[in-house]
Amino acid sequence: MNIDELALKMVDTMLEAGFQPQTAWNHYVGSYAPIAQIHKQLGFNEFNQEAMTEFDRRIEKRYMNDEISREHYKRFKRNAERMSQLHYTGKIEWSERATKNRLTGYYETLLNEVLSQEGMDKKSFTQTWGYARRFFSWLLQEGHHDLGTVSPEVLQRYFIVHSKKLSGRSLRTIKSHLKKLYRYLTDNGYIPDSYERLFSFPVAAIRKILPAARPDELSAVLASVDLSTPKGKRDYAMILLGIVTGLRAIDVARLKLGDIDWRNGEIKIIQEKTMRPLALPLTKDIGKAIQDYILNGRPKIDTDTIFLTSCMPIRAFSNGKAVLSVYMRYRKKAGIPYEKGQGFHALRRAAGLNMVTGGVPVTTVAQVLGHANIDSTKPYISLDCTHLKECALGLTGIEPNGGAN
């Protein structure tokens, strides 16, 4: 087994242990593939301890330079140790938490066969895969070794058990994915009934109104970026995209060169979360920032993803967490204390709030933010304290007795 095969074997081992596909491939991109690349850089095609030591040295350097968090540093170290364990012993001893969703061959085969049917996109597959795996694992714990013994009463008990420990929003998400799973099971002949009526019960969900990033904070963050460096040019463009357009971190991370229509001044993408197309104006400041990075800071590698990592191995960002990490690092550099709900998504809320307070119709705000349903846009109205005060009713005629005037 050469080093590339060993890296892919790590992914297979994680999937067999019950990890979600997205998690396994994120570990591959972040740890296993870089380890394999270091091996080849040093001239080794098979596992070599010298290359593993070099990987440890590089991630420690990144951690000491504050390029990665302590959590990521520990994860990279742990993945390297597991890769060594797989090489020397042929197996990995996972923790009980990592293997809690391990399935029998029946459910493993059923899960892969059903969810590999045509018509399920990658995002839906990854999400439904995780919820279905946890559901099948619960069935095994309850003594149901095949679906033939799973009655509507068993399904109802599953929801009752989870309703005691989950929020309404989480329970609604579980219901949605299991409904999708049962529809696939029925359509492909695995079970006779999809139990559509059972899955139709309403779930009330409390929606928290999280704060938007404040203008003074955004100014401080942008001012803390060093535009004289390639990394600074990249970070400035990414943060500015979030502030001006309200793009989600994942859409910023996966923005392609072909998504920028320079001639017509537009940014055209397929949103990662909703898979819906979105067209936004390419403002002068954003266009200038992206152009500066592409021409004067972006490494020359064969990929059409605009924003690339600044450390070896140079590659495209795999998810929005990297963009979030960049923004949070500059918040810290600007001396802004940590606040819950003030991640990269706070830039999106700030963009929505600016439009609402500026008198832009809610329908237009929904279009700019790429919301399929205007209900998703309503929380942004709740952030507009200035106009909400105009809706407050006076106490004339219902003045309370006693107390302060």
ABEGO torsion letter per residue (X at the ends): XBAAAAAAAAAAAAAAAGBBAAAAAAAAAAAAAAAAAAAAAAGBABBBAAAAAAAAAAAAAAAAAGABBAAAAAAAAAAAAAAAAAAAAGBBBBBAAAAAABBBAAAAAAAAAAAABBGBBAAAAAAAAAAAAAAAAAAAAAGBABAAABBAAAAAAAAAAAAAABBAAAAAAAAAAAAAAAAAAAAAGABABAGAAAAABBBBBBBBBBBBBBAAAAAAAAAABBAABAAAAAAAAAAAAAAAAGBBAAAAAABBAAABBAAAGBBBBBBAAAGBBBBBBBBAAAAAAAAAAAAAABBBBBBABABBBABOBBBBBABAAAAAAAAAAAAAAAGBBBBBGABAAAAAAAAAAAAAAAGBBAAAAAAAAGBABAAAAAAAAAABAAAAAAABBBABGABBBEEBX
